[in-house]
Amino acid sequence: MESRYLKGCSKVQTGGYTTRIDRNLLRQRTYRFLLYILLFAGCAIMLLPFFWMVTTSFKEESEVLRMPPQWFPKVWHWENYIKAWNVAPFGRYFFNSFFMAITRRSVR
């Protein structure tokens, strides 16, 4: 005779003894697993443009416009960052941001 507390449970054979697993627990774990897969896929989709931006920053100009696109550059050009720093006045940009942040914070 089955107890009213064990209704809806199924028996599972594990290592020589029988355990009872609640079907709701199994359903909850399945949903959670599927949720994690969905979240992982969403995270990958959100991070792909950032990954593309970073890898593209190390490419030559001809590699950037190549079809079909390549995920990784053939040669990693670290000097692209030096060129960008010399072409644009990033020091001034940082100073402006710092100055505005300090000014806005002190006015409040």
ZASEBA-770580 format. One record per residue: residue in three letters; residue number from 1; x, y, z negated of N, C-alpha, C, O in turn. Coordinates in Angstrom, 2 decimals, padded with zeros to 5 digits. Each point is the difference from the previous one (the first is absolute). Layout:
<sites>
['ala',NUM,[X,Y,Z],[X,Y,Z],[X,Y,Z],[X,Y,Z]]
...
</sites>
This chain:
<sites>
['met',1,[000.84,-001.18,000.00],[-000.84,001.18,000.00],[000.89,001.25,000.00],[000.93,000.11,-000.80]]
['glu',2,[-001.22,000.80,001.70],[000.82,001.20,000.15],[-000.54,001.12,-000.88],[-001.21,000.21,-000.09]]
['ser',3,[002.10,000.49,-000.55],[-000.38,001.10,-000.88],[-000.48,001.19,000.83],[000.40,000.16,001.16]]
['arg',4,[-001.24,000.68,-001.76],[-000.49,001.17,000.73],[001.12,001.01,000.23],[-000.13,000.86,000.87]]
['tyr',5,[001.23,-000.93,-001.61],[001.13,000.91,000.17],[000.86,-000.39,001.19],[000.79,000.80,000.50]]
['leu',6,[-000.93,-002.03,-000.04],[000.85,-000.48,001.09],[-000.71,000.01,001.34],[000.56,-000.47,000.99]]
['lys',7,[-001.78,001.01,-000.92],[-000.72,000.08,001.27],[000.77,000.92,000.95],[000.51,001.05,-000.40]]
['gly',8,[-000.44,-001.46,001.65],[000.67,000.81,001.00],[001.51,-000.19,000.02],[000.70,000.67,000.75]]
['cys',9,[-000.20,-001.59,-001.56],[001.44,-000.26,-000.03],[000.29,-001.22,000.85],[-000.83,-000.90,000.11]]
['ser',10,[002.00,000.87,000.49],[000.39,-001.17,000.76],[001.22,-000.62,-000.66],[000.78,000.70,-000.66]]
['lys',11,[-000.62,-002.00,000.83],[001.13,-000.70,-000.60],[001.16,000.00,000.97],[-000.18,-000.19,001.21]]
['val',12,[001.38,000.40,-001.72],[001.20,-000.03,000.81],[000.99,-000.92,-000.69],[000.22,000.12,-001.20]]
['gln',13,[000.38,-001.03,001.95],[000.98,-000.93,-000.56],[001.37,000.67,000.03],[000.50,000.36,001.07]]
['thr',14,[000.12,-000.19,-002.23],[001.33,000.61,-000.07],[000.89,-000.83,-000.91],[-000.24,-000.06,-001.20]]
['gly',15,[001.24,-000.55,001.75],[001.03,-000.68,-000.77],[-000.49,-001.08,-000.93],[000.55,-000.15,-001.09]]
['gly',16,[-001.55,-000.60,001.44],[-000.42,-001.10,-000.82],[-001.14,000.31,-000.95],[-000.54,-000.92,-000.60]]
['tyr',17,[000.15,002.17,000.45],[-001.15,000.32,-000.83],[-000.93,000.91,000.79],[000.43,000.66,000.94]]
['thr',18,[-001.67,-000.61,-001.32],[-001.02,000.74,000.74],[-000.24,001.34,-000.68],[-000.20,000.06,-001.22]]
['thr',19,[000.20,001.02,002.00],[-000.30,001.34,-000.50],[-001.24,000.49,000.70],[-000.32,-000.41,001.12]]
['arg',20,[-000.38,001.30,-001.78],[-001.18,000.61,000.61],[000.35,001.44,000.38],[000.52,000.76,-000.82]]
['ile',21,[-000.83,-000.41,002.06],[000.26,001.36,000.48],[-001.34,000.67,000.28],[-000.85,-000.55,000.71]]
['asp',22,[000.68,001.71,-001.25],[-001.22,000.76,000.22],[-000.03,000.49,001.44],[000.98,000.59,000.47]]
['arg',23,[-002.06,-000.82,000.23],[-000.10,000.44,001.40],[000.08,001.52,000.12],[000.53,000.52,000.99]]
['asn',24,[-001.05,000.19,-001.97],[000.08,001.46,000.04],[001.44,000.47,-000.07],[000.38,000.96,000.67]]
['leu',25,[000.43,-001.63,-001.49],[001.41,000.35,-000.10],[000.71,-000.25,001.32],[000.82,000.80,000.44]]
['leu',26,[-001.14,-001.94,000.19],[000.60,-000.32,001.29],[-000.42,001.02,001.05],[000.83,000.43,000.81]]
['arg',27,[-002.10,-000.04,-000.80],[-000.50,001.00,000.93],[000.69,001.35,-000.25],[000.39,000.69,000.94]]
['gln',28,[-000.25,-000.33,-002.21],[000.64,001.27,-000.35],[001.46,000.01,000.45],[000.47,001.02,000.51]]
['arg',29,[000.24,-002.11,-000.69],[001.40,-000.07,000.44],[000.11,000.06,001.51],[000.93,000.60,000.53]]
['thr',30,[-001.87,-001.23,000.17],[000.01,000.05,001.46],[-000.23,001.42,000.49],[000.70,000.48,000.89]]
['tyr',31,[-001.69,000.20,-001.46],[-000.26,001.39,000.38],[001.20,000.88,-000.30],[000.35,000.86,000.80]]
['arg',32,[000.26,-001.06,-001.94],[001.16,000.80,-000.37],[001.16,-000.24,000.97],[000.69,000.94,000.40]]
['phe',33,[-000.48,-002.20,-000.02],[001.04,-000.34,000.96],[-000.26,000.68,001.34],[000.91,000.58,000.59]]
['leu',34,[-002.15,-000.64,-000.11],[-000.35,000.66,001.25],[000.14,001.51,-000.10],[000.40,000.65,000.96]]
['leu',35,[-000.74,-000.10,-002.13],[000.17,001.44,-000.20],[001.47,000.39,000.08],[000.33,001.01,000.61]]
['tyr',36,[000.54,-001.81,-001.23],[001.43,000.30,000.06],[000.54,-000.09,001.41],[000.86,000.79,000.39]]
['ile',37,[-001.35,-001.75,000.38],[000.42,-000.09,001.41],[-000.45,001.24,000.76],[000.76,000.56,000.79]]
['leu',38,[-001.99,-000.13,-001.02],[-000.52,001.19,000.66],[000.79,001.25,-000.41],[000.32,000.83,000.85]]
['leu',39,[-000.02,-000.71,-002.14],[000.79,001.15,-000.47],[001.41,-000.02,000.56],[000.54,001.05,000.36]]
['phe',40,[000.06,-002.22,-000.27],[001.34,-000.11,000.58],[-000.01,000.41,001.47],[000.89,000.70,000.46]]
['ala',41,[-001.91,-001.15,000.28],[-000.11,000.38,001.42],[-000.19,001.51,000.13],[000.61,000.62,000.87]]
['gly',42,[-001.45,-000.03,-001.71],[-000.20,001.45,000.03],[001.27,000.75,-000.33],[000.31,001.02,000.62]]
['cys',43,[000.43,-001.52,-001.60],[001.27,000.63,-000.37],[000.99,-000.05,001.16],[000.69,000.98,000.28]]
['ala',44,[-000.62,-002.13,000.38],[000.91,-000.13,001.14],[-000.39,000.96,001.12],[000.86,000.62,000.62]]
['ile',45,[-002.15,-000.49,-000.37],[-000.47,000.92,001.05],[000.33,001.44,-000.35],[000.37,000.79,000.87]]
['met',46,[-000.50,-000.43,-002.15],[000.30,001.37,-000.42],[001.51,000.29,000.03],[000.39,001.14,000.26]]
['leu',47,[000.43,-002.13,-000.52],[001.45,000.22,-000.07],[000.69,-000.09,001.36],[001.12,000.48,000.14]]
['leu',48,[-001.76,-001.08,000.86],[000.63,-000.14,001.30],[000.39,001.35,000.63],[001.11,000.10,000.52]]
['pro',49,[-001.95,000.93,-000.53],[000.43,001.28,000.58],[001.22,000.59,-000.73],[000.88,000.58,000.64]]
['phe',50,[-000.83,-000.71,-001.95],[001.16,000.51,-000.75],[001.25,-000.78,000.39],[001.06,000.59,000.20]]
['phe',51,[-001.18,-001.90,-000.10],[001.14,-000.83,000.42],[000.45,000.38,001.40],[001.20,000.08,000.26]]
['trp',52,[-002.16,000.16,000.65],[000.33,000.40,001.37],[000.73,001.35,000.00],[000.96,000.18,000.74]]
['met',53,[-001.42,000.75,-001.56],[000.63,001.32,-000.07],[001.45,-000.10,-000.46],[000.88,000.64,000.56]]
['val',54,[-000.65,-001.44,-001.60],[001.36,-000.13,-000.54],[000.91,-000.67,001.01],[001.11,000.48,000.23]]
['thr',55,[-001.54,-001.58,000.38],[000.87,-000.67,000.97],[000.22,000.85,001.25],[001.07,-000.05,000.60]]
['thr',56,[-002.07,000.83,-000.21],[000.15,000.87,001.17],[001.00,001.12,-000.28],[000.66,000.47,000.93]]
['ser',57,[-000.54,-000.05,-002.16],[000.94,001.08,-000.32],[001.46,-000.42,000.21],[000.88,000.85,000.07]]
['phe',58,[-000.63,-002.14,000.01],[001.36,-000.48,000.23],[000.28,-000.34,001.46],[001.10,-000.45,000.32]]
['lys',59,[-002.06,000.66,000.57],[000.15,-000.37,001.40],[000.53,001.17,000.82],[-000.10,001.16,-000.40]]
['glu',60,[000.66,-001.50,001.57],[000.33,001.03,000.99],[-001.31,000.43,000.66],[-001.02,-000.68,-000.08]]
['glu',61,[001.08,001.84,000.75],[-001.21,000.51,000.65],[-000.51,-000.96,001.07],[-001.21,-000.15,000.15]]
['ser',62,[002.10,-000.47,000.58],[-000.43,-000.94,001.05],[-000.69,-001.23,-000.59],[-000.91,-000.56,000.62]]
['glu',63,[001.33,000.13,-001.81],[-000.64,-001.14,-000.64],[-001.39,000.34,-000.53],[-000.88,-000.86,-000.05]]
['val',64,[000.69,002.11,-000.34],[-001.30,000.42,-000.55],[-001.08,-000.09,001.07],[-001.12,-000.40,-000.30]]
['leu',65,[001.45,000.76,001.52],[-000.98,000.05,001.09],[-000.07,-001.28,000.81],[-000.75,-000.06,000.98]]
['arg',66,[001.50,-000.96,-001.34],[000.07,-001.24,000.76],[-001.32,-000.77,-000.10],[-000.64,-000.04,-001.06]]
['met',67,[000.25,-000.57,002.18],[-001.16,-000.88,000.04],[000.45,-001.38,000.41],[000.75,-000.11,000.97]]
['pro',68,[-001.13,-000.93,-001.63],[-000.79,-000.05,-001.23],[000.84,000.47,-001.18],[001.22,-000.15,-000.01]]
['pro',69,[-001.87,000.71,-000.99],[000.74,000.53,-001.14],[000.68,-001.12,-000.80],[-000.48,-001.13,-000.07]]
['gln',70,[001.61,001.49,-000.53],[000.74,-000.94,-000.84],[-000.11,000.45,-001.44],[000.05,001.20,-000.29]]
['trp',71,[-000.20,-002.15,-000.63],[-000.15,000.34,-001.41],[001.30,000.47,-000.62],[000.00,000.89,-000.85]]
['phe',72,[001.10,-001.48,001.27],[001.29,000.35,-000.58],[000.92,000.55,001.08],[-000.02,-000.48,001.13]]
['pro',73,[000.83,001.48,-001.47],[000.94,000.54,000.98],[001.13,-000.99,000.27],[000.35,-000.81,-000.87]]
['lys',74,[000.21,000.87,002.08],[001.14,-000.86,000.30],[001.21,000.43,-000.81],[000.70,-000.83,-000.57]]
['val',75,[-000.48,002.13,000.52],[001.08,000.57,-000.81],[-000.63,001.01,-000.95],[-000.77,000.85,000.42]]
['trp',76,[001.11,-000.97,-001.70],[-000.54,000.91,-001.00],[000.80,001.30,000.02],[001.19,000.00,-000.33]]
['his',77,[-001.84,001.10,000.72],[000.66,001.30,000.11],[-000.26,000.84,-001.25],[-000.98,000.73,-000.07]]
['trp',78,[001.88,-000.86,-000.90],[-000.13,000.76,-001.25],[000.25,001.48,000.23],[-000.44,000.84,-000.78]]
['glu',79,[001.14,-000.53,001.85],[000.31,001.42,000.27],[-001.24,000.80,000.39],[000.07,001.23,000.05]]
['asn',80,[-001.18,-001.88,000.24],[-001.24,000.72,000.29],[-000.41,000.89,-001.17],[-000.54,001.09,000.20]]
['tyr',81,[000.79,-001.55,-001.42],[-000.35,000.79,-001.17],[000.93,001.21,-000.15],[-000.44,001.07,-000.43]]
['ile',82,[001.69,-001.24,000.77],[000.94,001.14,-000.04],[-000.40,001.03,001.05],[000.01,001.20,-000.28]]
['lys',83,[-000.37,-001.66,001.47],[-000.44,000.91,001.06],[-001.26,000.76,-000.43],[-000.09,001.21,000.19]]
['ala',84,[-000.86,-001.92,-000.77],[-001.24,000.65,-000.43],[000.28,001.03,-001.08],[-000.59,001.08,000.01]]
['trp',85,[001.47,-001.39,-000.94],[000.34,000.93,-001.08],[000.66,001.26,000.56],[-000.24,001.10,-000.50]]
['asn',86,[001.06,-001.25,001.54],[000.69,001.15,000.59],[-000.91,000.81,000.92],[000.19,001.21,000.13]]
['val',87,[-001.15,-001.83,000.51],[-000.88,000.70,000.93],[-001.05,000.81,-000.74],[-000.23,001.16,000.35]]
['ala',88,[-000.39,-001.73,-001.35],[-001.06,000.69,-000.75],[000.56,000.47,-001.34],[000.82,-000.70,-000.60]]
['pro',89,[-001.25,001.85,000.13],[000.50,000.51,-001.28],[-000.69,-000.65,-001.21],[-000.78,000.64,-000.69]]
['phe',90,[001.08,-001.91,000.47],[-000.66,-000.74,-001.09],[000.33,000.59,-001.36],[-000.83,-000.06,-000.91]]
['gly',91,[002.02,000.61,000.74],[000.35,000.63,-001.27],[-000.98,001.14,-000.32],[-000.44,000.14,-001.14]]
['arg',92,[000.13,000.63,002.13],[-000.95,001.10,-000.18],[-001.40,-000.55,-000.30],[-000.72,000.54,-000.85]]
['tyr',93,[000.33,-001.61,001.55],[-001.32,-000.60,-000.24],[-000.12,-000.49,-001.44],[-001.03,000.22,-000.64]]
['phe',94,[002.08,-000.87,000.14],[-000.02,-000.49,-001.38],[-000.06,001.16,-000.99],[-000.72,-000.06,-001.00]]
['phe',95,[001.49,001.11,001.28],[-000.03,001.16,-000.89],[-001.39,000.63,-000.03],[-000.50,000.35,-001.07]]
['asn',96,[-000.12,-000.21,002.24],[-001.35,000.58,000.05],[-001.00,-000.84,-000.79],[-000.82,000.54,-000.74]]
['ser',97,[000.89,-001.85,000.88],[-000.91,-000.89,-000.73],[000.24,000.12,-001.50],[-000.94,000.10,-000.78]]
['phe',98,[002.20,-000.11,000.38],[000.34,000.10,-001.42],[-000.46,001.35,-000.56],[-000.57,000.05,-001.09]]
['phe',99,[000.83,001.02,001.82],[-000.38,001.34,-000.43],[-001.51,000.12,-000.16],[-000.49,000.55,-000.99]]
['met',100,[-000.27,-001.06,001.97],[-001.45,000.06,-000.08],[-000.54,-000.83,-001.16],[-000.94,000.42,-000.67]]
['ala',101,[001.51,-001.58,000.43],[-000.46,-000.85,-001.09],[000.25,000.67,-001.34],[-000.87,000.00,-000.87]]
['ile',102,[002.06,000.56,000.69],[000.34,000.67,-001.26],[-000.87,001.23,-000.20],[-000.49,000.25,-001.10]]
['thr',103,[000.31,000.54,002.17],[-000.80,001.22,-000.09],[-001.46,-000.33,-000.34],[-000.60,000.61,-000.87]]
['arg',104,[000.06,-001.59,001.57],[-001.40,-000.37,-000.26],[-000.18,-000.56,-001.41],[-001.01,000.26,-000.65]]
['arg',105,[001.99,-001.00,000.19],[-000.09,-000.60,-001.33],[000.12,001.07,-001.10],[-000.67,-000.08,-001.02]]
['ser',106,[001.52,001.07,001.24],[000.20,001.03,-001.03],[-001.17,000.99,-000.03],[-000.25,000.60,-001.04]]
['val',107,[-000.48,-000.42,002.15],[-001.13,000.92,000.04],[-001.19,-000.57,-000.77],[-000.77,000.76,-000.58]]
['arg',108,[000.61,-002.05,000.57],[-001.12,-000.62,-000.68],[000.13,000.10,-001.44],[-000.86,-000.47,-000.74]]
</sites>
